[in-house]
Amino acid sequence: MNLHERLLSTIAVAWLLWAIYWSVAGVRAREKATRWQESAQSRLSHMVPLVVAGTLLATPHFWPAVFDLRFLPRGIAIDAIGLALLILGIGLSIWARRHLGANWSSAVAVKDRHRLVRSGPYRVVRHPIYSGLLLAVAGTALVVGEWRGLAALGLAVVAFVHKSRIEERRMRDTFPEYDAYRRTTPSLLPYIY
């Protein structure tokens, strides 16, 4: 196994560890009952692109051959940047999830005694979990270096922007102070969007 293959294996393990943490942390989120949750159709509208994105990243040679073509040359610098983005992104998503605590839900939802969280990474962006996961997908796409990685990143961007807009509407309806928070805190990218 060459260095690049070992790095791809390391990235797969990092995503697996993230998924295990995410599942275990989800138990705490069940402490609060759900008052409102998006419909199944709404949830599918952002989950399907994410599942396809994950499948693109995890399954080389499954898609049409054009997806396996490289858009970047292999190189230690690109791999290092990709790995750094992956680690930074996973770390940001976990930090944000910890700040949400029992308010978190995989679907857009409002919990009993739901509160608007503005601490930690929520001081910098309104959707740091999505920001972190986009960084992690971008890092993975760089290391993969194939068009399937860019396609996965594009699908993830579409899915998280769409989900954030659904969430924004619900937060405005739930929290009177949300509009002020929106005016002072970017959605996904600090100082940009």
C-alpha positions in Angstrom: 0.0 0.0 0.0 1.5 3.3 -1.1 1.4 6.6 0.9 -1.7 7.9 -0.9 -3.6 4.7 -0.4 -2.7 4.8 3.3 -4.0 8.4 3.5 -7.3 7.4 1.8 -7.6 4.6 4.4 -6.9 7.1 7.2 -9.6 9.4 5.9 -12.1 6.5 5.7 -11.3 5.7 9.4 -11.7 9.4 10.3 -15.2 9.5 8.7 -16.1 6.2 10.4 -15.0 7.6 13.9 -17.0 10.7 13.2 -20.1 8.7 12.3 -19.7 6.6 15.5 -19.3 9.8 17.6 -22.3 11.3 15.8 -24.5 8.3 16.6 -23.5 8.1 20.2 -24.0 11.9 20.7 -27.5 11.5 19.2 -28.6 9.7 22.3 -28.3 12.9 24.3 -30.5 14.7 21.7 -33.3 12.3 22.6 -33.5 13.8 26.1 -35.7 16.6 24.8 -39.0 15.8 23.1 -39.6 17.1 19.6 -42.4 19.7 19.2 -42.1 20.2 15.5 -40.1 18.3 12.8 -39.8 18.8 9.0 -41.7 16.4 6.8 -40.2 13.3 5.4 -40.3 14.9 1.9 -38.4 17.9 3.1 -35.8 15.8 4.9 -35.3 13.7 1.7 -34.7 16.9 -0.3 -31.4 17.4 1.6 -30.6 13.8 2.6 -30.6 12.3 -0.8 -27.9 14.6 -2.2 -25.8 13.9 0.9 -26.1 10.2 0.6 -25.1 10.4 -3.1 -22.2 12.7 -2.1 -21.0 10.1 0.5 -21.3 7.3 -2.0 -19.3 9.2 -4.6 -16.5 9.7 -2.1 -16.6 6.1 -0.9 -16.9 4.2 -4.1 -14.3 4.6 -6.8 -14.9 2.9 -10.1 -18.6 2.5 -9.4 -19.6 5.6 -11.4 -19.1 6.4 -15.1 -15.4 6.5 -15.9 -15.3 10.3 -16.1 -15.8 10.5 -12.4 -12.5 8.6 -11.8 -10.5 11.0 -13.9 -8.2 13.2 -11.8 -8.7 17.0 -11.7 -5.6 17.4 -9.5 -2.2 15.8 -9.7 -1.2 13.7 -6.7 1.1 15.4 -4.3 2.1 15.6 -0.7 1.2 19.2 -0.4 -2.4 18.7 -1.8 -2.8 15.6 0.4 -1.6 17.6 3.5 -4.0 20.4 2.8 -6.9 18.0 2.2 -6.1 16.1 5.5 -5.9 19.4 7.4 -9.3 20.5 6.0 -10.8 17.1 6.9 -9.5 17.3 10.5 -10.5 21.0 10.9 -14.0 20.3 9.4 -14.7 17.3 11.6 -13.4 19.1 14.6 -15.6 22.1 13.9 -18.7 19.9 13.4 -18.1 18.1 16.7 -17.5 21.4 18.6 -20.7 22.8 17.2 -22.7 19.7 18.0 -21.5 19.8 21.6 -22.7 23.4 21.9 -26.1 22.4 20.6 -26.4 19.5 23.1 -29.9 18.2 23.4 -31.2 20.9 20.9 -29.6 19.0 18.1 -31.6 16.9 15.7 -30.7 15.2 12.4 -33.9 16.6 10.9 -34.8 20.3 11.1 -36.8 20.3 14.3 -37.8 22.3 17.3 -37.5 20.7 20.7 -39.3 21.3 24.0 -37.5 24.2 25.8 -35.5 24.7 22.6 -33.1 27.6 22.9 -31.2 29.7 20.4 -27.5 28.8 20.8 -25.0 31.6 20.1 -22.0 30.3 21.9 -18.8 28.7 20.7 -18.8 28.4 16.9 -22.3 29.8 16.7 -20.8 33.2 17.4 -18.9 33.0 14.1 -21.4 31.3 11.8 -25.1 30.3 12.2 -24.6 26.8 10.8 -21.1 25.6 11.9 -22.0 21.9 11.7 -22.7 22.3 8.0 -19.6 24.5 7.6 -17.5 21.9 9.3 -18.9 19.1 7.2 -18.3 21.1 4.0 -14.7 21.6 5.0 -14.3 17.9 5.7 -15.9 17.0 2.3 -13.7 19.5 0.6 -10.6 18.0 2.3 -11.6 14.5 1.3 -12.3 15.7 -2.3 -8.8 17.2 -2.5 -7.1 14.0 -1.3 -9.3 11.9 -3.7 -8.4 14.3 -6.5 -10.9 12.8 -8.9 -14.0 14.5 -10.4 -16.2 12.3 -8.2 -14.8 14.3 -5.2 -15.8 17.6 -6.8 -19.2 16.2 -7.7 -19.6 15.1 -4.0 -18.6 18.6 -2.8 -21.1 20.2 -5.1 -23.9 18.0 -3.9 -23.0 18.6 -0.3 -23.0 22.4 -0.8 -26.4 22.2 -2.5 -27.8 20.0 0.3 -26.5 22.1 3.2 -27.5 25.4 1.7 -30.9 24.0 1.1 -31.2 22.5 4.6 -29.9 25.8 6.2 -32.7 27.7 4.4 -35.3 25.3 5.7 -33.8 25.7 9.2 -33.7 29.5 8.9 -37.4 29.7 8.2 -38.2 27.6 11.3 -35.8 29.5 13.5 -37.3 32.9 12.5 -40.8 31.5 13.4 -39.5 30.1 16.7 -37.2 32.8 18.0 -38.1 36.5 17.8 -34.4 37.4 18.2 -33.3 35.3 15.3 -33.5 38.1 12.7 -31.0 40.1 14.8 -28.7 37.1 15.0 -29.0 36.7 11.2 -28.0 40.3 10.6 -24.8 40.0 12.7 -23.7 36.4 12.0 -23.0 34.9 8.5 -24.7 31.6 7.5 -21.8 29.2 6.5 -18.6 31.2 5.8 -17.3 33.7 8.3 -17.3 37.3 6.9 -18.6 36.1 3.5 -21.9 34.1 3.5 
